[in-house]
Amino acid sequence: MGSTNSTLLKIPNVEVLMQETGFSPAHIIRLHDRFKALDKEGRGHLCPHDFGAIKELAMNPIGDRIIGAFFSPGKETVDFHTFVKILAHFRPVDKDRPKEPNSPEPINSRSNKLKFAFQLYDQDKDGKISRDELLQVLRAMLGMQVTDEQLESIADRTIQEADLDRDDAISFEEFRKSLEKINIDHKMSIRFLR
Amino acid sequence: MKLNESVMELKMFLLVLGLLVGTGSPDMGSSQGKCSESLVQGPQTQENRTHTTHSKKPFPVLSFGYDYVRLPFEISLWVLLASLMKLGFHLMPRLSSIVPESCLLIVVGLLVGGLIKLVGEAPPVLESNIFFLYLLPPIILDAGYFLPIRQFTENLGTILMFAVVGTLWNAFFVGGLLYGVCQLEGHRLVTVDLLSCLLFGSIISAVDPVAVLAVFEEIHINELLHILVFGESLLNDAVTVVLYHLFEEFSSVGTITVTDVLLGIVCFLVVSLGGIVVGAIYGILAAFTSRFTSHTRVIEPLFVFLYSYMAYLSAEVFHLSGIMALIACGAVMRPYVEANISHKSHTTIKYFLKMWSSVSDTLIFIFLGVSTVAGPHEWNWIFVVATLIFCLVARVLGVVGLTFVINKFRIVKLTSKDQFIIAYGGLRGAIAFSLVYLLNTDHFPKRNMFLTAIITVIFFTVFVQGMTIRPLVDLLAVKKKQETKRSINEEIHTQFLDHLLTGIEDICGHYGHHHWKDKLNRFNKKYVKKCLIAGERSKEPQLIAFYHKMEMKQAIELVESGGGSKLPSAMPSTVSMQNIQPKKPPQDRALPQLSKAREEEIRKILRTNLQRTRQRLRSYNRHTLIADPYEDGWNEILIKRKKMKELEKKISQMNNYLTVPAPPPDSPTIARARLASGEMAGKNISFSYFYPQAWGLKSATESIPSIKVDLASPQSPESVNIVDEIGMKGSQPKVSEEGGGLTMKVPSPTKPRKDQTTDEDNDKEPQQRLMRCLSDPGPAAEEEDEDEPFLH
């Protein structure tokens, strides 16, 4: 396993990374390879342009939001650590982990997964999904075939169903509650990242 | 009283039995009757009912010609018996909660068989071709058409593992061990060769979809387990077919070579994939046909049934897996057909499938019972007991072993509780019985023994396992099925998450489950939907379709419940109320509630008048379906509703129309009196009705634009013409129309569903009136124009 070790050594702070995210060394290496493949100019960090080069992502209705999620506010580049940490959200949940009372919640816990998804809706980061934000998402997903009226009625109904404190927006708690029946562990996990 | 009902049931049952036996006995001759095609055999004996005498006799006023109708009559009698039994069980809730229906039906079959035998006749046996050609397809089609595709494909790997590997394991384990036992046992069983044992093992190892459905449907287990066991029972048909034919062929030849084994594997692939391809082809044909049925809605369900049945038969012609063909056909055609057909056809299909599968299911179990009494038995303690034990052991070992392997690949792992239920739910049923019955006695001299053993295993699994699974499920606290429907939130967020995961998979460069699903969806949207879905519907995104279905369902519920105090939580009307007055304090919530209650009351009044108006229905030509605005016009209604909402926003400043506190809810009599007196007309009280059943009234002051939405066209039998019933303010009662009452005028279709609404009146309703409370029923003149297009 000489090559793996040497690759691992090249990545700075790899132990910390593995501890935080829970990835195995093999995964880290795989992700590192992917990172390098995306980083065509070899700068050691990714910019939005690199993400944009992924063809299928361009066709994805919420592709730009996903790309945006990688870049923390203010930063223009994504380094490997951030890259791995974001992807760690999609690791399948380890059911057998011993629960240490003082350790922080793992990145791939159900709650953190939901928070990640919530942030994709909530672009202005005010902690709520307003009606406009919902409309934007719906418009992105449904394209141009749908009239504004229909979109608005769907948005209204969605908010009305989920909104418990009647502030005409969906907070994180309401979001979480509306999805309580869905198996988030299953829906937001990518198998190969186990 | 329940006691009286059960007594009545008993009497009916005895009567039917008596009829059956009475009609059966003169005809059923002495034979065992295996080879004839009819359900109840028996050559003609000395009975001749049409006497030809030589002496002169008077003209027969009343004669008896039973032979003419014998076959259909007896078939109908059996089906009637089955249905009455089904009725009877549900009248005895205490019994049906303990014992699953399938057990009771088998017992009934035993009784009937015993009775027939007592009379001295030979009870009819479940003919294999009748079973496979007539009784099995409806059940499978029902299952396939309503298969939850999403769960099925998510768990496909697991299901395939259980179906293929599990069945193979079972077959060889049971077959091999039985052979060993036979050899060891000595004198009577030593003749049973390896191939026979393997054949027997392969027949008995297959989990039976009919039995699984019958039992699992009653225990309401969670969807994952249900789809795992059920999917396994469906997909193992291919394995069973291949093994069966394989061993049958070999038994006549005598020896197996390695090439034969390889050919067997190839055969398996051909059988399963071929079956699926045949089914898919017929499914696409059906979807394509349904694209053009907008003018002949009456026969839409027929296409669904015919194409599916032909798929089954075509697959059977080539000895491919008919079950898989049927499932593939139903699953492939469903999304497209449902987008094309009318709501009524959809209901028809659903109910016909449920009806047929229910009757089939009942008949199968009854005949199992009867055949047990009839069939030639050869009881051999060792063989039967060994079979039973090996089956159970094989099942448990197979499930545990396979789960261990499968869990390495699953995200949501199968717990030991799940494993137990899967193992315990492996019921055997009539398919195994029929397959054994088909065996040729020359090649398999011990066929009767096989038959006895299979019947014993079937009885054991159905009775013991079927009866105990329900308390066990409760005991182990296995998760039950969630009864609630999907909310729009879940739908939107699920789609969002799908996109998200697809994106992440693309970033990782990993071509996983989501990637391929996304590709398939895109292909589907771009090419397939355009071909197979009529008109504008092809462009409708799934979310919109879901949303509309939801709204429609809710609106229909509201109309049908008429007077229910419990209202669905997410009412569009409350939404609109909220949006109109966002700043208003919660007290305003009282407003829609009260208006709703009043609305319901009035609806109740009108509904009671419906009985009288029904007589006025014109005779209709049975070949033309009156376009039911309930289904086709709802889209327009919904759009209209949204428009009304916007208008409400604009008018919200006018206080006197929106903020008058509602009067307390009246009793129906008071409401009626108030209506009659037209008390409201003078006041400026108005409620905003956003239901389909609100009627528009001519406002006293025409200056305010208002929205008028009427319900059901005058021709729809369900419509109740308010105008007629209240009959006030000079509006002439519409005696000429059928059905009075709430008339819904379908506003101009804003949604591009023009091909669906061609026969509805597209009269443009330019005026928009604010809806008011019900005093003046308003002008009825506009409804007249809807008369013509409907009847031709």
Boltz contact constraints between the chains, C-beta under 6 A:
constraints:
  - contact:
      token1: [A, 34]
      token2: [B, 509]
      max_distance: 6.0
  - contact:
      token1: [A, 54]
      token2: [B, 506]
      max_distance: 6.0
  - contact:
      token1: [A, 56]
      token2: [B, 506]
      max_distance: 6.0
  - contact:
      token1: [A, 57]
      token2: [B, 503]
      max_distance: 6.0
  - contact:
      token1: [A, 57]
      token2: [B, 506]
      max_distance: 6.0
  - contact:
      token1: [A, 60]
      token2: [B, 499]
      max_distance: 6.0
  - contact:
      token1: [A, 60]
      token2: [B, 503]
      max_distance: 6.0
  - contact:
      token1: [A, 61]
      token2: [B, 499]
      max_distance: 6.0
  - contact:
      token1: [A, 62]
      token2: [B, 499]
      max_distance: 6.0
  - contact:
      token1: [A, 63]
      token2: [B, 503]
      max_distance: 6.0
  - contact:
      token1: [A, 66]
      token2: [B, 503]
      max_distance: 6.0
  - contact:
      token1: [A, 90]
      token2: [B, 504]
      max_distance: 6.0
  - contact:
      token1: [A, 92]
      token2: [B, 411]
      max_distance: 6.0
  - contact:
      token1: [A, 142]
      token2: [B, 541]
      max_distance: 6.0
  - contact:
      token1: [A, 145]
      token2: [B, 539]
      max_distance: 6.0
  - contact:
      token1: [A, 146]
      token2: [B, 544]
      max_distance: 6.0
  - contact:
      token1: [A, 149]
      token2: [B, 642]
      max_distance: 6.0
  - contact:
      token1: [A, 153]
      token2: [B, 642]
      max_distance: 6.0
  - contact:
      token1: [A, 154]
      token2: [B, 547]
      max_distance: 6.0
  - contact:
      token1: [A, 156]
      token2: [B, 575]
      max_distance: 6.0
  - contact:
      token1: [A, 157]
      token2: [B, 488]
      max_distance: 6.0
  - contact:
      token1: [A, 158]
      token2: [B, 488]
      max_distance: 6.0
  - contact:
      token1: [A, 158]
      token2: [B, 489]
      max_distance: 6.0
  - contact:
      token1: [A, 158]
      token2: [B, 492]
      max_distance: 6.0
  - contact:
      token1: [A, 160]
      token2: [B, 570]
      max_distance: 6.0
  - contact:
      token1: [A, 160]
      token2: [B, 575]
      max_distance: 6.0
  - contact:
      token1: [A, 161]
      token2: [B, 487]
      max_distance: 6.0
  - contact:
      token1: [A, 161]
      token2: [B, 489]
      max_distance: 6.0
  - contact:
      token1: [A, 161]
      token2: [B, 570]
      max_distance: 6.0
  - contact:
      token1: [A, 162]
      token2: [B, 489]
      max_distance: 6.0
  - contact:
      token1: [A, 178]
      token2: [B, 489]
      max_distance: 6.0
  - contact:
      token1: [A, 179]
      token2: [B, 493]
      max_distance: 6.0
  - contact:
      token1: [A, 182]
      token2: [B, 490]
      max_distance: 6.0
  - contact:
      token1: [A, 186]
      token2: [B, 411]
      max_distance: 6.0
  - contact:
      token1: [A, 186]
      token2: [B, 412]
      max_distance: 6.0
  - contact:
      token1: [A, 187]
      token2: [B, 497]
      max_distance: 6.0
  - contact:
      token1: [A, 189]
      token2: [B, 411]
      max_distance: 6.0
  - contact:
      token1: [A, 191]
      token2: [B, 411]
      max_distance: 6.0
  - contact:
      token1: [A, 192]
      token2: [B, 510]
      max_distance: 6.0
